[in-house]
Amino acid sequence: MHFNALTPELLVAFEAIVGPAHVLTAARAEAAATADAYADYGRDHTEDLHFAPDVVLRPGSATEIGAIMRLCHEHRLPVTPRGAGTGLSGGALPVHHGVVLSTERLNRILEIDERNLQATVEPGVINEVFQNAVREVGLFYPPDPASKGSCSLGGNLAHSSGGPKAVKYGTTKDYVLNLEVVLPTGEVIWTAANTLKNSTGYNLTQLLVGSEGTLGIITKVVFRLLPYPQHNILMLVPFRQEAQAAEAVSAVFRAGIIPSGMEFMEREAIAWSSDYLKIPLTLPEDIKAHLLIELDGQDLDQLYKEAEQVYAVLEKYDVGEILLADTAGQKDDLWKIRRNIGNSVRYNSVYKEEDTVVPRAELPTLLKGVKEIGARYGFKTVCYGHAGDGNLHVNIIRGDFGDEMWNVGLRQPITEIFELCVRLGGTISGEHGIGLVQKGYIGIALKEANLNLMRGIKQVFDPHGILNPDKIF
């Protein structure tokens, strides 16, 4: 794959499109003493990887992005779309340098349509900002990644992000009605209509969602919304055996209960996070794992009945004292602990995070297999995740591994973990995407025929291969 270099003439052309204040280069950043901030555009939350862009562009509209893409297409200049940079698969890393196209200025909530339970927003809006805005008018946007306070909706769309509430409400893809997209050649299209049903041609909307910025740049999105659930119950359930915590997940669903959150945290995960946040949490020595279970709805009496059913299921397992959060503050603390596990792991060590997912009843087998593989190859894992979805985040801790073992030696055990997922009916990523760091493993989950179809689609959308090159495959 051959790309051309950034030229002074292109730099001038980019300035004419977006304005000099929104064209950033390393030299300008150095002169303005903002080199560290500029360097951030070359990294995300994936391990400790960094690739320096040649230029960062911050357009303010689809029209500007279209003009940028036409120039880059004509001059064979690679473009890496970027949201908030919170990704975990290297999807926003400019591995071929070139242009980083940041959507940070496209950060407006354009309309909240209360009559139709819809909203139109730009991709730079932060997930939690959007959630709070629709909640003010009694509406609900459920997808809530752990980084919801900092991740952008554009990044969520790129990976069809989930989060704890996906177990009941689904992931980002389930709320997208229509997208405005700039294609790699510069054309601007809408993918569908603002309707709940649409059987008009191929589903380009869902093709773009989860495409990791390789097919087009999303500039507007129309989401469907739900009425906001008025009540919730949250319980923290300690287990003396990890396997039983995993087994209990499927048992709760078989009892007819669909929680709005069902999160697994092994002992070290919850301990590291509570220490990191300085939130006191009593962890008896014999407790090996926890489930964080949330129930939500409009009828509080019904929720208490469901909670009683959950308690009845849990009586069959070797559990400790169940904590029923009885204040909003206590609920917030428990969710903070869960959402900050990734940050606490990052604080303690460099790590590789594998985003494994299997049918939920296979979670105990997956967890056991991960621990056996780690023991065999001599590495430590900290595991947690969206147990109700069968989505287990496996954090491999670097510890004192040298570069050779960390960069090369771990490929075989990671391959074995992914092969186990596929044998169990799962796949290698539930919500983080393939991006840069997992593309070498995609053949474990997909046949060559699948990959050739994807390559063909990429060729149709992006004939010169300039948009987020070297990602996925």
C-alpha positions in Angstrom: 0.0 0.0 0.0 1.6 3.2 -1.2 0.7 6.7 0.1 2.1 10.1 -0.7 3.6 12.5 1.7 2.0 15.8 3.0 3.2 18.7 0.9 3.3 22.5 1.7 0.8 23.0 -1.0 -1.7 20.6 0.6 -1.1 22.3 4.0 -2.1 25.6 2.5 -5.2 24.0 0.9 -6.2 22.5 4.2 -5.9 25.9 5.9 -8.2 27.4 3.2 -10.8 24.7 4.1 -10.8 24.7 7.9 -8.9 27.9 8.8 -5.3 28.0 10.1 -6.3 27.7 13.7 -7.6 24.2 13.0 -4.5 22.9 11.1 -2.0 21.5 13.6 1.5 20.2 12.9 4.3 19.1 15.2 6.3 22.2 14.4 3.5 24.5 15.2 2.7 22.6 18.4 6.4 22.9 19.4 6.4 26.6 18.8 3.2 27.1 20.8 4.5 24.8 23.7 1.6 22.4 23.1 3.7 19.4 21.9 2.3 17.1 24.5 -1.3 17.9 23.5 -0.4 17.4 19.8 1.2 14.0 20.7 -2.1 12.9 22.1 -3.5 12.8 18.6 -1.1 9.9 17.9 -2.3 7.7 20.7 -5.5 6.2 22.2 -6.0 3.9 25.2 -4.5 0.9 23.5 -1.5 -0.3 25.4 1.4 2.2 25.1 1.3 2.6 21.3 2.0 6.0 19.5 2.2 7.0 15.9 2.8 10.7 15.1 0.5 12.2 12.5 1.9 14.6 9.9 -1.0 17.0 10.4 -4.2 17.2 12.5 -7.3 18.7 10.9 -10.3 19.8 13.0 -13.1 20.5 10.5 -16.4 22.0 11.6 -18.8 20.6 9.1 -19.6 17.8 6.6 -18.8 20.2 3.8 -15.3 20.8 5.1 -14.7 17.1 5.6 -15.9 16.5 2.0 -13.4 19.0 0.7 -10.6 17.4 2.8 -11.4 13.9 1.6 -11.5 15.0 -2.0 -8.0 16.4 -1.7 -6.7 13.3 0.2 -8.3 11.0 -2.3 -6.8 12.8 -5.2 -3.3 13.0 -3.7 -3.3 9.5 -2.0 -2.9 10.9 1.5 -3.9 8.5 4.3 -6.6 9.8 6.7 -7.3 8.5 10.2 -10.7 9.6 11.7 -10.6 10.3 15.4 -13.1 10.9 18.1 -12.2 11.2 21.7 -9.3 8.7 21.6 -10.6 6.3 24.2 -10.5 3.2 22.0 -8.9 0.0 23.0 -8.0 -1.7 19.7 -5.8 1.0 18.1 -8.6 2.1 15.7 -7.7 5.8 15.9 -3.9 5.4 15.6 -2.4 7.0 12.4 -0.1 4.1 11.6 0.7 5.6 8.2 1.0 9.1 9.7 -0.7 11.4 7.2 -3.9 13.2 8.3 -5.6 12.7 11.6 -9.1 14.1 11.1 -10.6 15.0 14.4 -14.4 15.3 14.9 -14.1 17.2 18.2 -15.7 20.4 16.7 -18.7 18.5 15.5 -20.1 18.4 19.0 -23.7 19.7 18.8 -27.0 18.1 19.7 -29.0 19.4 16.8 -32.5 18.3 17.8 -34.3 16.2 20.4 -37.6 15.2 18.8 -39.8 14.4 21.8 -42.9 13.6 19.6 -41.0 10.8 17.7 -38.6 9.8 20.5 -35.6 10.6 18.2 -32.5 12.8 18.4 -30.1 14.2 15.7 -26.6 14.7 16.9 -23.0 15.2 15.6 -20.3 12.6 16.3 -18.2 14.7 18.6 -20.9 14.8 21.3 -19.8 13.0 24.5 -21.9 10.0 25.3 -22.8 11.1 28.8 -23.6 14.6 27.7 -26.1 13.2 25.2 -27.6 10.8 27.8 -28.1 13.7 30.3 -29.6 16.0 27.6 -32.3 13.5 26.6 -32.9 12.5 30.2 -33.9 16.1 31.0 -37.0 15.6 28.7 -37.8 12.1 30.1 -36.0 10.1 27.4 -33.4 7.4 27.5 -30.3 6.6 25.3 -29.1 3.3 26.8 -25.6 2.5 25.4 -23.2 3.4 28.2 -19.6 2.4 27.7 -17.3 2.5 30.8 -15.8 5.6 29.3 -19.1 7.3 28.7 -17.9 10.5 30.5 -15.2 11.0 27.9 -15.9 8.9 24.8 -17.7 10.4 21.8 -20.7 9.1 20.0 -18.7 8.8 16.7 -16.3 6.4 18.3 -19.2 4.5 19.8 -20.7 4.2 16.3 -17.4 3.1 14.8 -17.3 0.1 17.2 -21.0 -0.4 18.0 -20.1 0.1 21.6 -22.1 -1.5 24.3 -21.6 -1.1 28.0 -23.5 -2.5 31.1 -27.0 -1.7 29.8 -26.5 -3.6 26.6 -27.6 -6.8 28.3 -31.2 -5.5 28.4 -31.3 -2.7 25.8 -28.7 -3.7 23.1 -25.7 -1.9 21.8 -25.2 1.3 19.7 -26.3 -0.3 16.5 -29.8 -0.9 17.9 -30.5 2.8 18.2 -29.3 4.1 14.9 -31.9 5.1 12.3 -30.0 7.2 9.8 -26.5 8.5 9.2 -25.0 11.4 7.3 -21.6 10.1 6.0 -18.8 11.6 4.0 -17.3 9.0 1.7 -13.6 8.7 1.1 -14.0 10.3 -2.3 -15.7 13.4 -0.7 -19.4 12.7 -1.5 -21.9 13.3 1.3 -24.8 10.8 1.6 -27.6 9.9 4.1 -27.7 6.1 4.5 -31.5 5.6 5.2 -34.5 7.5 6.6 -35.6 8.7 10.0 -38.1 5.8 10.3 -38.4 2.8 12.6 -38.9 0.5 9.6 -36.9 0.6 6.3 -36.8 -2.0 3.6 -35.4 0.1 0.9 -32.2 -1.4 -0.6 -29.1 -2.6 1.2 -28.8 -1.6 4.9 -25.9 0.9 4.5 -26.6 2.3 8.0 -25.7 -0.9 9.8 -22.8 -1.5 7.4 -21.3 1.8 8.5 -21.9 1.2 12.2 -19.0 -1.0 13.4 -16.9 -0.3 10.4 -14.2 1.4 12.5 -13.8 4.4 10.3 -12.7 2.4 7.3 -15.7 3.1 5.0 -16.7 6.7 5.7 -16.8 9.5 8.2 -20.0 9.9 10.1 -21.0 13.6 10.4 -24.6 13.3 11.8 -26.6 10.5 13.4 -30.3 10.1 14.0 -30.9 7.9 17.1 -34.1 6.4 18.4 -34.8 6.9 22.1 -36.8 5.2 24.8 -38.8 6.5 27.8 -36.5 6.9 30.8 -36.9 4.1 33.4 -37.8 5.8 36.7 -36.6 3.2 39.2 -33.7 0.9 39.7 -32.3 -1.6 42.2 -28.6 -2.4 42.5 -27.0 -5.3 44.3 -23.4 -6.4 44.7 -23.2 -10.2 45.1 -20.0 -11.7 46.5 -19.1 -15.3 45.5 -16.6 -17.7 47.1 -15.9 -19.4 43.7 -15.3 -17.5 40.4 -17.0 -20.3 38.4 -20.2 -20.0 40.4 -20.4 -16.3 39.7 -20.2 -17.0 36.0 -22.7 -19.9 36.3 -25.2 -17.7 38.2 -25.4 -15.3 35.2 -27.3 -17.8 33.0 -29.4 -19.0 35.9 -30.8 -15.5 36.5 -31.9 -15.3 32.9 -33.4 -18.8 33.0 -35.5 -17.6 35.9 -37.2 -15.1 33.6 -35.3 -12.0 34.8 -33.6 -9.6 32.4 -31.4 -7.3 34.4 -30.4 -3.9 33.1 -26.9 -4.6 34.2 -25.1 -7.9 35.0 -21.4 -7.3 35.5 -18.7 -9.8 36.5 -15.6 -8.6 38.5 -13.0 -11.0 39.8 -11.5 -10.1 43.2 -8.4 -8.3 41.9 -10.5 -6.2 39.4 -12.8 -4.8 42.1 -10.0 -4.4 44.6 -7.7 -2.5 42.2 -10.6 -0.2 41.2 -11.8 0.6 44.8 -8.2 1.3 45.8 -7.6 3.5 42.7 -10.8 5.5 43.5 -10.2 5.5 47.2 -13.7 4.2 47.8 -13.7 1.9 50.8 -15.0 -1.6 50.1 -14.8 -4.6 52.5 -13.5 -7.7 50.7 -13.5 -10.8 52.9 -10.6 -13.2 52.3 -12.8 -16.0 51.0 -14.5 -13.9 48.3 -13.2 -14.6 44.8 -15.6 -12.7 42.5 -18.6 -10.4 42.4 -21.6 -9.9 40.3 -23.1 -6.3 40.1 -26.8 -6.8 39.2 -29.1 -3.9 38.3 -32.8 -4.1 37.7 -34.7 -1.1 36.2 -38.2 -0.2 35.1 -41.2 2.1 35.7 -42.8 0.1 38.6 -40.8 -0.1 41.8 -43.1 -2.9 43.3 -42.4 -5.0 40.3 -38.7 -4.5 40.6 -38.8 -5.7 44.2 -40.6 -8.8 43.1 -37.9 -9.4 40.5 -35.2 -8.8 43.1 -36.8 -11.5 45.3 -36.6 -13.9 42.3 -32.9 -13.0 41.9 -32.3 -13.7 45.6 -34.0 -17.1 45.2 -31.6 -18.0 42.3 -28.5 -16.8 44.3 -29.5 -19.0 47.3 -28.3 -22.0 45.2 -24.7 -20.7 45.2 -22.0 -20.2 47.8 -22.4 -16.4 48.2 -21.4 -14.0 50.9 -23.4 -11.2 52.3 -25.3 -9.4 49.4 -25.0 -5.6 49.5 -28.3 -3.9 48.4 -27.4 -0.3 47.5 -29.9 1.8 49.4 -28.9 5.3 48.4 -28.1 7.1 45.2 -24.6 7.8 46.5 -24.0 4.1 47.2 -25.2 3.2 43.7 -22.9 5.8 42.1 -19.9 4.4 44.1 -20.5 0.8 43.0 -20.9 1.9 39.3 -17.8 4.1 39.6 -15.8 1.1 40.8 -17.0 -1.0 37.9 -16.5 1.6 35.3 -12.9 2.4 36.5 -11.5 -1.1 36.5 -9.8 -0.4 33.1 -8.3 2.8 34.5 -7.1 1.0 37.6 -5.5 -1.7 35.6 -3.8 0.9 33.4 -2.6 2.7 36.6 -1.0 -0.5 37.9 0.6 -1.9 34.8 0.9 -1.8 31.0 -1.6 -4.4 29.8 -3.2 -6.0 26.8 -7.0 -6.1 26.9 -8.8 -8.9 25.0 -12.5 -8.3 24.4 -13.7 -11.9 24.3 -17.3 -12.8 23.9 -19.2 -16.1 24.1 -22.8 -17.2 24.6 -23.5 -16.3 28.2 -23.9 -19.9 29.4 -20.4 -20.7 28.2 -18.9 -17.9 30.4 -17.7 -20.4 33.1 -15.8 -22.5 30.5 -14.2 -19.4 29.0 -13.1 -18.0 32.4 -11.6 -21.4 33.4 -9.8 -21.7 30.0 -8.4 -18.2 30.3 -6.9 -18.9 33.7 -5.5 -22.3 32.5 -3.8 -20.6 29.5 -2.4 -17.9 31.7 -1.0 -20.4 34.2 0.6 -22.4 31.3 2.3 -19.4 29.8 3.2 -17.7 33.0 1.1 -14.5 32.9 -1.4 -12.9 35.2 -4.9 -11.9 34.0 -7.4 -9.5 35.6 -10.9 -10.4 34.3 -14.1 -8.5 34.4 -16.9 -7.6 32.0 -20.5 -7.6 30.8 -21.4 -11.1 32.1 -25.0 -10.9 30.9 -23.7 -10.6 27.3 -21.0 -13.3 27.8 -18.5 -10.4 27.1 -15.4 -11.0 29.3 -12.6 -8.4 29.2 -9.3 -10.3 29.7 -6.5 -8.0 30.9 -3.1 -9.5 30.5 -0.7 -7.8 32.9 2.8 -7.1 31.5 4.5 -7.3 34.9 8.2 -8.0 34.3 7.8 -9.4 30.8 10.5 -8.2 28.4 9.9 -6.8 25.0 10.3 -10.1 23.2 7.8 -12.0 25.3 5.3 -9.0 25.4 5.4 -8.2 21.7 5.9 -11.7 20.2 5.7 -14.5 22.9 2.1 -13.7 23.9 0.8 -14.2 20.4 0.4 -18.0 20.9 -1.6 -17.8 24.2 -3.8 -15.0 22.9 -4.4 -17.2 19.8 -5.4 -20.0 22.1 -7.8 -17.7 24.1 -9.5 -16.6 20.8 -9.7 -20.2 19.5 -11.4 -21.2 22.7 -14.0 -18.4 22.2 -14.8 -19.6 18.7 -15.1 -23.2 19.8 -17.6 -22.1 22.4 -19.7 -20.3 19.7 -18.3 -16.8 20.4 -15.8 -14.5 18.6 -12.8 -12.3 19.3 -14.3 -8.9 20.0 -17.7 -8.0 21.5 -17.4 -4.2 21.5 -13.8 -2.9 21.2 -13.4 -3.7 17.5 -10.5 -5.2 15.6 -8.6 -2.1 14.8 -4.8 -2.4 14.6 -4.0 -4.8 17.5 -6.4 -7.6 16.8 -6.3 -7.8 12.9 -3.7 -10.6 13.0 -6.2 -12.8 14.8 -9.3 -12.1 12.7 -8.8 -15.3 10.6 -9.6 -17.3 13.8 -13.1 -16.0 13.7 -13.8 -15.4 10.0 -13.2 -17.5 6.9 -11.2 -16.1 4.0 -14.5 -15.9 2.0 -15.8 -13.5 4.7 -12.7 -11.4 4.6 -12.7 -11.2 0.8 -16.3 -9.9 0.9 -15.2 -7.2 3.4 -12.2 -6.3 1.3 -14.5 -5.9 -1.7 -16.8 -3.6 0.2 -13.8 -1.6 1.3 -12.7 -1.3 -2.3 -16.1 0.0 -3.4 -16.2 2.7 -0.7 -12.5 3.6 -0.7 -10.8 2.7 -4.0 -7.5 4.2 -3.0 -7.5 2.7 0.5 -6.8 6.0 2.1 -9.4 5.9 5.0 -8.0 4.4 8.2 -5.6 2.1 6.4 -4.2 -1.1 7.9 -7.2 -1.6 10.3 -9.4 -4.7 10.6 -7.5 -6.8 7.9 
